[in-house]
Amino acid sequence: MDCPKVREWLLRSDLPEAGAMPADVAGHLAGCADCRRLAESLRRLEAAARAMPAPGGAAVDAAREAFLARLPSSGAARSPARSTLALRLVRCSAAAAALALLATAVGLWLLSPGGTQTAEASAALDELVDWNIEIADGATPADRGRLYSARIDDMKRLAGEGGLSAEDRDLVGALLENGERLSHGTDPLADAEGFTDVAILLVQHMGKAAKRDDARRLTGLTRNYGRVLQRGVNAKLEKLDPAGAAPERDRKLERLVRRHALLREELAAVLEQSTNASKKEIRTALDLPAPKHHKGK
């Protein structure tokens, strides 16, 4: 297993001890000092997050009210259960913000050159993102299954057309897999996790495009990152049922927000590398409400 795959695995894992890691990951870490340093940095981030006390007082109350004000209005009074969930999630936001500061020195991605995205490849990516969002909007598993089946052949044809670079195929493959995953259930947190996997890849490729000064590709990737964040991740987190709160779900939510805090650090780094032609789109993406606001993490 090479460095990019190991680093992606480390970011998505719960960082178990070496004995519980897949053999290929453990073997790579044994021989790669850079990836070992990354693993240790992420372990420190995990430990800092778990040890960090929840803030209290007027600041939390104000943050909670700001969070609730962003929720879609139903005309009904806010329930105590909803407020309790919001307070718990808002408290997590301070930890996520601190983690983002701790992570500034962590190199999460290996940036390597790739091919320029063609207009056809850009259109294919837009359509696949639309398809993923459309499936995720299905109210029932049966609805989602129909939406998936109705267009999967077309999506596969898009994926098989010529003109796709290795980077394009990476993203197209991830969106096909996410579409298939979305078609099997309607759990909002699972949906948000799947869209987060896509967001990670988008930011990774944004960094590559910025490094080689490919403003056209960077602009398209940034636009799709914003759509995935808003209509995929955040839209699903807003639908979490307050009554479904449980330790395991809270753990997943905390981890999801930490991933997005790290992604925002990566976006800020991409902004510094990019030309004026794409800075506006990246700033817009950074200004989007982060999952820590929707979930309160």
ZADO-1210 file (C-alpha; in nm, 4 decimals, padded with zeros to 6 digits):
<atoms>
<atom x="00.0000" y="00.0000" z="00.0000" code="MET" pos="1"/>
<atom x="00.1409" y="00.3424" z="-00.0944" code="ASP" pos="2"/>
<atom x="00.1527" y="00.6647" z="00.1091" code="CYS" pos="3"/>
<atom x="-00.1651" y="00.8308" z="-00.0301" code="PRO" pos="4"/>
<atom x="-00.3769" y="00.5228" z="00.0431" code="LYS" pos="5"/>
<atom x="-00.2298" y="00.4794" z="00.3910" code="VAL" pos="6"/>
<atom x="-00.2876" y="00.8462" z="00.4742" code="ARG" pos="7"/>
<atom x="-00.6459" y="00.8279" z="00.3532" code="GLU" pos="8"/>
<atom x="-00.6985" y="00.5127" z="00.5637" code="TRP" pos="9"/>
<atom x="-00.5555" y="00.6861" z="00.8706" code="LEU" pos="10"/>
<atom x="-00.7865" y="00.9853" z="00.8251" code="LEU" pos="11"/>
<atom x="-01.0942" y="00.7647" z="00.7908" code="ARG" pos="12"/>
<atom x="-01.0058" y="00.5146" z="01.0648" code="SER" pos="13"/>
<atom x="-01.0456" y="00.5240" z="01.4420" code="ASP" pos="14"/>
<atom x="-00.6664" y="00.4835" z="01.4653" code="LEU" pos="15"/>
<atom x="-00.6473" y="00.1448" z="01.6353" code="PRO" pos="16"/>
<atom x="-00.3247" y="00.0104" z="01.7779" code="GLU" pos="17"/>
<atom x="-00.0832" y="-00.1424" z="01.5302" code="ALA" pos="18"/>
<atom x="-00.1927" y="-00.4967" z="01.6119" code="GLY" pos="19"/>
<atom x="-00.5495" y="-00.4182" z="01.5012" code="ALA" pos="20"/>
<atom x="-00.4522" y="-00.2473" z="01.1767" code="MET" pos="21"/>
<atom x="-00.4692" y="-00.4203" z="00.8396" code="PRO" pos="22"/>
<atom x="-00.1380" y="-00.5916" z="00.7709" code="ALA" pos="23"/>
<atom x="-00.0608" y="-00.3760" z="00.4675" code="ASP" pos="24"/>
<atom x="-00.1157" y="-00.0536" z="00.6648" code="VAL" pos="25"/>
<atom x="00.0941" y="-00.1702" z="00.9587" code="ALA" pos="26"/>
<atom x="00.3675" y="-00.2878" z="00.7227" code="GLY" pos="27"/>
<atom x="00.3768" y="00.0480" z="00.5458" code="HIS" pos="28"/>
<atom x="00.3935" y="00.2404" z="00.8751" code="LEU" pos="29"/>
<atom x="00.6839" y="00.0241" z="00.9895" code="ALA" pos="30"/>
<atom x="00.8893" y="00.1451" z="00.6953" code="GLY" pos="31"/>
<atom x="00.7619" y="00.5020" z="00.6402" code="CYS" pos="32"/>
<atom x="00.8606" y="00.7678" z="00.8920" code="ALA" pos="33"/>
<atom x="00.6360" y="01.0340" z="00.7357" code="ASP" pos="34"/>
<atom x="00.3207" y="00.8227" z="00.7657" code="CYS" pos="35"/>
<atom x="00.4144" y="00.7208" z="01.1204" code="ARG" pos="36"/>
<atom x="00.4380" y="01.0887" z="01.2139" code="ARG" pos="37"/>
<atom x="00.0957" y="01.1481" z="01.0615" code="LEU" pos="38"/>
<atom x="-00.0513" y="00.8553" z="01.2576" code="ALA" pos="39"/>
<atom x="00.0951" y="00.9904" z="01.5824" code="GLU" pos="40"/>
<atom x="-00.0344" y="01.3406" z="01.5089" code="SER" pos="41"/>
<atom x="-00.3848" y="01.2061" z="01.4485" code="LEU" pos="42"/>
<atom x="-00.3685" y="01.0019" z="01.7702" code="ARG" pos="43"/>
<atom x="-00.2796" y="01.3187" z="01.9584" code="ARG" pos="44"/>
<atom x="-00.5745" y="01.4958" z="01.7967" code="LEU" pos="45"/>
<atom x="-00.8072" y="01.2135" z="01.9039" code="GLU" pos="46"/>
<atom x="-00.6723" y="01.2274" z="02.2593" code="ALA" pos="47"/>
<atom x="-00.7053" y="01.6066" z="02.2709" code="ALA" pos="48"/>
<atom x="-01.0644" y="01.5904" z="02.1522" code="ALA" pos="49"/>
<atom x="-01.1641" y="01.3345" z="02.4136" code="ARG" pos="50"/>
<atom x="-00.9874" y="01.5218" z="02.6937" code="ALA" pos="51"/>
<atom x="-01.1199" y="01.8655" z="02.6032" code="MET" pos="52"/>
<atom x="-01.3904" y="01.9885" z="02.8455" code="PRO" pos="53"/>
<atom x="-01.7163" y="02.1158" z="02.7025" code="ALA" pos="54"/>
<atom x="-01.7497" y="02.4944" z="02.7296" code="PRO" pos="55"/>
<atom x="-02.0334" y="02.6447" z="02.9232" code="GLY" pos="56"/>
<atom x="-02.1972" y="02.9758" z="03.0006" code="GLY" pos="57"/>
<atom x="-02.3357" y="03.2543" z="02.7862" code="ALA" pos="58"/>
<atom x="-02.1149" y="03.1723" z="02.4866" code="ALA" pos="59"/>
<atom x="-02.2696" y="02.8291" z="02.4559" code="VAL" pos="60"/>
<atom x="-02.6210" y="02.9699" z="02.4932" code="ASP" pos="61"/>
<atom x="-02.5551" y="03.2223" z="02.2180" code="ALA" pos="62"/>
<atom x="-02.4068" y="02.9572" z="01.9900" code="ALA" pos="63"/>
<atom x="-02.7043" y="02.7299" z="02.0553" code="ARG" pos="64"/>
<atom x="-02.9506" y="03.0034" z="01.9618" code="GLU" pos="65"/>
<atom x="-02.7540" y="03.0806" z="01.6458" code="ALA" pos="66"/>
<atom x="-02.7633" y="02.7118" z="01.5533" code="PHE" pos="67"/>
<atom x="-03.1381" y="02.6863" z="01.6134" code="LEU" pos="68"/>
<atom x="-03.2024" y="03.0019" z="01.4131" code="ALA" pos="69"/>
<atom x="-03.0461" y="02.8353" z="01.1083" code="ARG" pos="70"/>
<atom x="-03.2767" y="02.5347" z="01.1230" code="LEU" pos="71"/>
<atom x="-03.5680" y="02.5271" z="00.8781" code="PRO" pos="72"/>
<atom x="-03.8702" y="02.6900" z="01.0383" code="SER" pos="73"/>
<atom x="-04.1702" y="02.4631" z="01.0926" code="SER" pos="74"/>
<atom x="-04.3901" y="02.7159" z="01.2667" code="GLY" pos="75"/>
<atom x="-04.3814" y="02.5077" z="01.5828" code="ALA" pos="76"/>
<atom x="-04.2100" y="02.5870" z="01.9097" code="ALA" pos="77"/>
<atom x="-03.8700" y="02.4321" z="01.9630" code="ARG" pos="78"/>
<atom x="-03.8918" y="02.1173" z="02.1649" code="SER" pos="79"/>
<atom x="-03.6732" y="02.0586" z="02.4735" code="PRO" pos="80"/>
<atom x="-03.5330" y="01.7478" z="02.3058" code="ALA" pos="81"/>
<atom x="-03.4248" y="01.9479" z="02.0015" code="ARG" pos="82"/>
<atom x="-03.2705" y="02.2176" z="02.2205" code="SER" pos="83"/>
<atom x="-03.0828" y="01.9582" z="02.4230" code="THR" pos="84"/>
<atom x="-02.9441" y="01.8023" z="02.1071" code="LEU" pos="85"/>
<atom x="-02.8413" y="02.1415" z="01.9750" code="ALA" pos="86"/>
<atom x="-02.6647" y="02.2287" z="02.3019" code="LEU" pos="87"/>
<atom x="-02.4721" y="01.9029" z="02.2986" code="ARG" pos="88"/>
<atom x="-02.3718" y="01.9538" z="01.9378" code="LEU" pos="89"/>
<atom x="-02.2789" y="02.3198" z="01.9864" code="VAL" pos="90"/>
<atom x="-02.0489" y="02.2229" z="02.2716" code="ARG" pos="91"/>
<atom x="-01.8628" y="01.9929" z="02.0360" code="CYS" pos="92"/>
<atom x="-01.7967" y="02.2839" z="01.7993" code="SER" pos="93"/>
<atom x="-01.5383" y="02.4352" z="02.0322" code="ALA" pos="94"/>
<atom x="-01.3474" y="02.1094" z="02.0400" code="ALA" pos="95"/>
<atom x="-01.3578" y="02.0848" z="01.6606" code="ALA" pos="96"/>
<atom x="-01.2299" y="02.4412" z="01.6249" code="ALA" pos="97"/>
<atom x="-00.9418" y="02.3706" z="01.8614" code="ALA" pos="98"/>
<atom x="-00.8599" y="02.0540" z="01.6726" code="LEU" pos="99"/>
<atom x="-00.8454" y="02.2504" z="01.3485" code="ALA" pos="100"/>
<atom x="-00.5794" y="02.4735" z="01.5042" code="LEU" pos="101"/>
<atom x="-00.3851" y="02.1723" z="01.6306" code="LEU" pos="102"/>
<atom x="-00.3934" y="02.0175" z="01.2836" code="ALA" pos="103"/>
<atom x="-00.2330" y="02.3034" z="01.0902" code="THR" pos="104"/>
<atom x="00.1067" y="02.1328" z="01.0856" code="ALA" pos="105"/>
<atom x="-00.0245" y="01.7911" z="00.9811" code="VAL" pos="106"/>
<atom x="00.0374" y="01.7049" z="00.6149" code="GLY" pos="107"/>
<atom x="-00.2661" y="01.4939" z="00.5265" code="LEU" pos="108"/>
<atom x="-00.2346" y="01.4738" z="00.1515" code="TRP" pos="109"/>
<atom x="00.0383" y="01.3879" z="-00.0938" code="LEU" pos="110"/>
<atom x="00.0002" y="01.6373" z="-00.3772" code="LEU" pos="111"/>
<atom x="00.1051" y="01.4989" z="-00.7121" code="SER" pos="112"/>
<atom x="00.0536" y="01.6339" z="-01.0672" code="PRO" pos="113"/>
<atom x="-00.2337" y="01.5089" z="-01.2790" code="GLY" pos="114"/>
<atom x="-00.4064" y="01.5756" z="-01.6082" code="GLY" pos="115"/>
<atom x="-00.6158" y="01.8785" z="-01.6854" code="THR" pos="116"/>
<atom x="-00.9881" y="01.8135" z="-01.6652" code="GLN" pos="117"/>
<atom x="-01.1713" y="01.8285" z="-01.9974" code="THR" pos="118"/>
<atom x="-01.5082" y="01.9977" z="-02.0379" code="ALA" pos="119"/>
<atom x="-01.6658" y="01.6540" z="-02.0837" code="GLU" pos="120"/>
<atom x="-01.5115" y="01.5231" z="-01.7622" code="ALA" pos="121"/>
<atom x="-01.6283" y="01.8316" z="-01.5732" code="SER" pos="122"/>
<atom x="-01.9837" y="01.7836" z="-01.7007" code="ALA" pos="123"/>
<atom x="-01.9730" y="01.4158" z="-01.6026" code="ALA" pos="124"/>
<atom x="-01.8657" y="01.5057" z="-01.2500" code="LEU" pos="125"/>
<atom x="-02.1458" y="01.7632" z="-01.2205" code="ASP" pos="126"/>
<atom x="-02.4012" y="01.5068" z="-01.3332" code="GLU" pos="127"/>
<atom x="-02.2768" y="01.2400" z="-01.0936" code="LEU" pos="128"/>
<atom x="-02.2929" y="01.4815" z="-00.8004" code="VAL" pos="129"/>
<atom x="-02.6497" y="01.5741" z="-00.9047" code="ASP" pos="130"/>
<atom x="-02.7381" y="01.2041" z="-00.9176" code="TRP" pos="131"/>
<atom x="-02.5976" y="01.1396" z="-00.5689" code="ASN" pos="132"/>
<atom x="-02.7952" y="01.4305" z="-00.4253" code="ILE" pos="133"/>
<atom x="-03.1107" y="01.3185" z="-00.6046" code="GLU" pos="134"/>
<atom x="-03.0827" y="00.9673" z="-00.4571" code="ILE" pos="135"/>
<atom x="-03.0155" y="01.1068" z="-00.1091" code="ALA" pos="136"/>
<atom x="-03.3351" y="01.3122" z="-00.1327" code="ASP" pos="137"/>
<atom x="-03.5404" y="00.9927" z="-00.1706" code="GLY" pos="138"/>
<atom x="-03.7710" y="00.9542" z="00.1286" code="ALA" pos="139"/>
<atom x="-03.7711" y="00.5742" z="00.1473" code="THR" pos="140"/>
<atom x="-03.5317" y="00.2943" z="00.0505" code="PRO" pos="141"/>
<atom x="-03.7743" y="00.2013" z="-00.2289" code="ALA" pos="142"/>
<atom x="-03.7675" y="00.5586" z="-00.3637" code="ASP" pos="143"/>
<atom x="-03.3899" y="00.5628" z="-00.3536" code="ARG" pos="144"/>
<atom x="-03.3668" y="00.2262" z="-00.5215" code="GLY" pos="145"/>
<atom x="-03.5806" y="00.3496" z="-00.8086" code="ARG" pos="146"/>
<atom x="-03.3768" y="00.6679" z="-00.8473" code="LEU" pos="147"/>
<atom x="-03.0573" y="00.4651" z="-00.8501" code="TYR" pos="148"/>
<atom x="-03.1786" y="00.2050" z="-01.0969" code="SER" pos="149"/>
<atom x="-03.3272" y="00.4630" z="-01.3332" code="ALA" pos="150"/>
<atom x="-02.9908" y="00.6232" z="-01.4090" code="ARG" pos="151"/>
<atom x="-02.7144" y="00.3814" z="-01.3108" code="ILE" pos="152"/>
<atom x="-02.6619" y="00.2664" z="-01.6698" code="ASP" pos="153"/>
<atom x="-02.6250" y="00.6269" z="-01.7867" code="ASP" pos="154"/>
<atom x="-02.3828" y="00.7008" z="-01.5028" code="MET" pos="155"/>
<atom x="-02.1713" y="00.3989" z="-01.5908" code="LYS" pos="156"/>
<atom x="-02.1600" y="00.5124" z="-01.9515" code="ARG" pos="157"/>
<atom x="-02.0355" y="00.8510" z="-01.8354" code="LEU" pos="158"/>
<atom x="-01.7695" y="00.6790" z="-01.6301" code="ALA" pos="159"/>
<atom x="-01.6600" y="00.4692" z="-01.9254" code="GLY" pos="160"/>
<atom x="-01.6319" y="00.7485" z="-02.1781" code="GLU" pos="161"/>
<atom x="-01.2917" y="00.8568" z="-02.3034" code="GLY" pos="162"/>
<atom x="-01.1152" y="01.1706" z="-02.1904" code="GLY" pos="163"/>
<atom x="-01.1171" y="01.0869" z="-01.8189" code="LEU" pos="164"/>
<atom x="-00.7852" y="01.1321" z="-01.6424" code="SER" pos="165"/>
<atom x="-00.6755" y="00.9140" z="-01.3511" code="ALA" pos="166"/>
<atom x="-00.8033" y="01.1857" z="-01.1165" code="GLU" pos="167"/>
<atom x="-01.1381" y="01.1977" z="-01.2964" code="ASP" pos="168"/>
<atom x="-01.1751" y="00.8205" z="-01.2695" code="ARG" pos="169"/>
<atom x="-01.0960" y="00.8381" z="-00.8975" code="ASP" pos="170"/>
<atom x="-01.3787" y="01.0858" z="-00.8372" code="LEU" pos="171"/>
<atom x="-01.6241" y="00.9196" z="-01.0746" code="VAL" pos="172"/>
<atom x="-01.5650" y="00.5834" z="-00.9084" code="GLY" pos="173"/>
<atom x="-01.6238" y="00.7308" z="-00.5635" code="ALA" pos="174"/>
<atom x="-01.9510" y="00.8898" z="-00.6759" code="LEU" pos="175"/>
<atom x="-02.0718" y="00.5657" z="-00.8332" code="LEU" pos="176"/>
<atom x="-01.9951" y="00.3802" z="-00.5103" code="GLU" pos="177"/>
<atom x="-02.1659" y="00.6468" z="-00.3008" code="ASN" pos="178"/>
<atom x="-02.4741" y="00.6366" z="-00.5225" code="GLY" pos="179"/>
<atom x="-02.4968" y="00.2616" z="-00.4705" code="GLU" pos="180"/>
<atom x="-02.4532" y="00.3033" z="-00.0945" code="ARG" pos="181"/>
<atom x="-02.7175" y="00.5763" z="-00.0769" code="LEU" pos="182"/>
<atom x="-02.9679" y="00.3508" z="-00.2532" code="SER" pos="183"/>
<atom x="-02.9770" y="00.1006" z="00.0336" code="HIS" pos="184"/>
<atom x="-03.1002" y="00.3089" z="00.3265" code="GLY" pos="185"/>
<atom x="-03.2136" y="00.6442" z="00.4612" code="THR" pos="186"/>
<atom x="-03.0005" y="00.6962" z="00.7728" code="ASP" pos="187"/>
<atom x="-02.9018" y="01.0680" z="00.7670" code="PRO" pos="188"/>
<atom x="-02.5747" y="01.0124" z="00.9513" code="LEU" pos="189"/>
<atom x="-02.4681" y="00.7334" z="00.7148" code="ALA" pos="190"/>
<atom x="-02.5578" y="00.9618" z="00.4226" code="ASP" pos="191"/>
<atom x="-02.3454" y="01.2418" z="00.5698" code="ALA" pos="192"/>
<atom x="-02.0528" y="01.0024" z="00.6161" code="GLU" pos="193"/>
<atom x="-02.0744" y="00.8922" z="00.2529" code="GLY" pos="194"/>
<atom x="-02.0822" y="01.2498" z="00.1255" code="PHE" pos="195"/>
<atom x="-01.7882" y="01.3300" z="00.3530" code="THR" pos="196"/>
<atom x="-01.5850" y="01.0579" z="00.1805" code="ASP" pos="197"/>
<atom x="-01.6600" y="01.2330" z="-00.1488" code="VAL" pos="198"/>
<atom x="-01.5687" y="01.5731" z="00.0002" code="ALA" pos="199"/>
<atom x="-01.2314" y="01.4363" z="00.1122" code="ILE" pos="200"/>
<atom x="-01.1503" y="01.3284" z="-00.2414" code="LEU" pos="201"/>
<atom x="-01.2661" y="01.6611" z="-00.3851" code="LEU" pos="202"/>
<atom x="-01.0415" y="01.8585" z="-00.1505" code="VAL" pos="203"/>
<atom x="-00.7516" y="01.6241" z="-00.2231" code="GLN" pos="204"/>
<atom x="-00.7881" y="01.6878" z="-00.5970" code="HIS" pos="205"/>
<atom x="-00.8374" y="02.0600" z="-00.5384" code="MET" pos="206"/>
<atom x="-00.4936" y="02.0633" z="-00.3777" code="GLY" pos="207"/>
<atom x="-00.3439" y="01.8898" z="-00.6798" code="LYS" pos="208"/>
<atom x="-00.5105" y="02.1343" z="-00.9193" code="ALA" pos="209"/>
<atom x="-00.3874" y="02.4328" z="-00.7173" code="ALA" pos="210"/>
<atom x="-00.0324" y="02.2975" z="-00.7126" code="LYS" pos="211"/>
<atom x="-00.0196" y="02.2820" z="-01.0923" code="ARG" pos="212"/>
<atom x="-00.2132" y="02.6103" z="-01.1310" code="ASP" pos="213"/>
<atom x="-00.5104" y="02.4495" z="-01.3093" code="ASP" pos="214"/>
<atom x="-00.7669" y="02.7205" z="-01.2301" code="ALA" pos="215"/>
<atom x="-01.0410" y="02.5740" z="-01.4480" code="ARG" pos="216"/>
<atom x="-01.0358" y="02.2361" z="-01.2788" code="ARG" pos="217"/>
<atom x="-00.9976" y="02.3920" z="-00.9348" code="LEU" pos="218"/>
<atom x="-01.3052" y="02.6078" z="-00.9892" code="THR" pos="219"/>
<atom x="-01.5184" y="02.3082" z="-01.0919" code="GLY" pos="220"/>
<atom x="-01.3987" y="02.0943" z="-00.8029" code="LEU" pos="221"/>
<atom x="-01.4617" y="02.3749" z="-00.5546" code="THR" pos="222"/>
<atom x="-01.8148" y="02.4258" z="-00.6850" code="ARG" pos="223"/>
<atom x="-01.8909" y="02.0576" z="-00.6393" code="ASN" pos="224"/>
<atom x="-01.7336" y="02.0550" z="-00.2936" code="TYR" pos="225"/>
<atom x="-01.9782" y="02.3291" z="-00.1921" code="GLY" pos="226"/>
<atom x="-02.2737" y="02.1301" z="-00.3281" code="ARG" pos="227"/>
<atom x="-02.1622" y="01.8113" z="-00.1541" code="VAL" pos="228"/>
<atom x="-02.1148" y="01.9972" z="00.1744" code="LEU" pos="229"/>
<atom x="-02.4427" y="02.1895" z="00.1656" code="GLN" pos="230"/>
<atom x="-02.6840" y="01.9495" z="-00.0018" code="ARG" pos="231"/>
<atom x="-02.5151" y="01.6289" z="00.1041" code="GLY" pos="232"/>
<atom x="-02.3495" y="01.6590" z="00.4458" code="VAL" pos="233"/>
<atom x="-02.5260" y="01.9538" z="00.6085" code="ASN" pos="234"/>
<atom x="-02.8709" y="01.8786" z="00.4680" code="ALA" pos="235"/>
<atom x="-02.8563" y="01.5270" z="00.6119" code="LYS" pos="236"/>
<atom x="-02.7284" y="01.6352" z="00.9519" code="LEU" pos="237"/>
<atom x="-03.0229" y="01.8732" z="00.9829" code="GLU" pos="238"/>
<atom x="-03.2510" y="01.5692" z="00.9565" code="LYS" pos="239"/>
<atom x="-03.1015" y="01.3801" z="01.2502" code="LEU" pos="240"/>
<atom x="-03.3704" y="01.2715" z="01.4937" code="ASP" pos="241"/>
<atom x="-03.3022" y="01.4166" z="01.8426" code="PRO" pos="242"/>
<atom x="-03.4696" y="01.1119" z="01.9943" code="ALA" pos="243"/>
<atom x="-03.2129" y="00.8869" z="01.8306" code="GLY" pos="244"/>
<atom x="-02.9195" y="01.0239" z="02.0310" code="ALA" pos="245"/>
<atom x="-02.6883" y="00.7515" z="02.1625" code="ALA" pos="246"/>
<atom x="-02.3188" y="00.7265" z="02.2583" code="PRO" pos="247"/>
<atom x="-02.2287" y="00.5497" z="01.9350" code="GLU" pos="248"/>
<atom x="-02.4025" y="00.8133" z="01.7238" code="ARG" pos="249"/>
<atom x="-02.2395" y="01.0931" z="01.9221" code="ASP" pos="250"/>
<atom x="-01.8995" y="00.9334" z="01.8651" code="ARG" pos="251"/>
<atom x="-01.9621" y="00.9185" z="01.4917" code="LYS" pos="252"/>
<atom x="-02.0792" y="01.2795" z="01.4871" code="LEU" pos="253"/>
<atom x="-01.7695" y="01.3962" z="01.6719" code="GLU" pos="254"/>
<atom x="-01.5451" y="01.2089" z="01.4320" code="ARG" pos="255"/>
<atom x="-01.7309" y="01.3438" z="01.1293" code="LEU" pos="256"/>
<atom x="-01.6862" y="01.7017" z="01.2467" code="VAL" pos="257"/>
<atom x="-01.3165" y="01.6468" z="01.3161" code="ARG" pos="258"/>
<atom x="-01.2769" y="01.5254" z="00.9596" code="ARG" pos="259"/>
<atom x="-01.4410" y="01.8418" z="00.8296" code="HIS" pos="260"/>
<atom x="-01.2301" y="02.0622" z="01.0566" code="ALA" pos="261"/>
<atom x="-00.9227" y="01.9085" z="00.8967" code="LEU" pos="262"/>
<atom x="-01.0729" y="01.9533" z="00.5509" code="LEU" pos="263"/>
<atom x="-01.1243" y="02.3231" z="00.6168" code="ARG" pos="264"/>
<atom x="-00.7556" y="02.3502" z="00.7055" code="GLU" pos="265"/>
<atom x="-00.6787" y="02.1860" z="00.3719" code="GLU" pos="266"/>
<atom x="-00.9102" y="02.4324" z="00.1940" code="LEU" pos="267"/>
<atom x="-00.7257" y="02.7232" z="00.3544" code="ALA" pos="268"/>
<atom x="-00.3970" y="02.5776" z="00.2293" code="ALA" pos="269"/>
<atom x="-00.5437" y="02.5399" z="-00.1209" code="VAL" pos="270"/>
<atom x="-00.6512" y="02.9046" z="-00.1105" code="LEU" pos="271"/>
<atom x="-00.2937" y="03.0123" z="-00.0433" code="GLU" pos="272"/>
<atom x="-00.1673" y="02.8098" z="-00.3413" code="GLN" pos="273"/>
<atom x="-00.4359" y="02.9128" z="-00.5901" code="SER" pos="274"/>
<atom x="-00.4355" y="03.1925" z="-00.8447" code="THR" pos="275"/>
<atom x="-00.6758" y="03.4860" z="-00.8409" code="ASN" pos="276"/>
<atom x="-00.8912" y="03.3080" z="-01.0992" code="ALA" pos="277"/>
<atom x="-01.0098" y="03.0533" z="-00.8428" code="SER" pos="278"/>
<atom x="-00.9691" y="03.2311" z="-00.5077" code="LYS" pos="279"/>
<atom x="-01.3289" y="03.3575" z="-00.5051" code="LYS" pos="280"/>
<atom x="-01.4766" y="03.0067" z="-00.5276" code="GLU" pos="281"/>
<atom x="-01.2499" y="02.8724" z="-00.2542" code="ILE" pos="282"/>
<atom x="-01.3318" y="03.1618" z="-00.0218" code="ARG" pos="283"/>
<atom x="-01.7001" y="03.0948" z="-00.0884" code="THR" pos="284"/>
<atom x="-01.6501" y="02.7290" z="00.0076" code="ALA" pos="285"/>
<atom x="-01.4726" y="02.8304" z="00.3282" code="LEU" pos="286"/>
<atom x="-01.7590" y="03.0667" z="00.4129" code="ASP" pos="287"/>
<atom x="-02.0194" y="02.7883" z="00.3858" code="LEU" pos="288"/>
<atom x="-02.1636" y="02.6716" z="00.7190" code="PRO" pos="289"/>
<atom x="-01.9439" y="02.3847" z="00.8359" code="ALA" pos="290"/>
<atom x="-02.0889" y="02.0598" z="00.9721" code="PRO" pos="291"/>
<atom x="-01.9911" y="02.1740" z="01.3212" code="LYS" pos="292"/>
<atom x="-02.2654" y="02.4377" z="01.2931" code="HIS" pos="293"/>
<atom x="-02.5312" y="02.1914" z="01.1743" code="HIS" pos="294"/>
<atom x="-02.4346" y="01.9320" z="01.4290" code="LYS" pos="295"/>
<atom x="-02.2940" y="02.1648" z="01.6757" code="GLY" pos="296"/>
<atom x="-01.9561" y="02.0059" z="01.6712" code="LYS" pos="297"/>
</atoms>
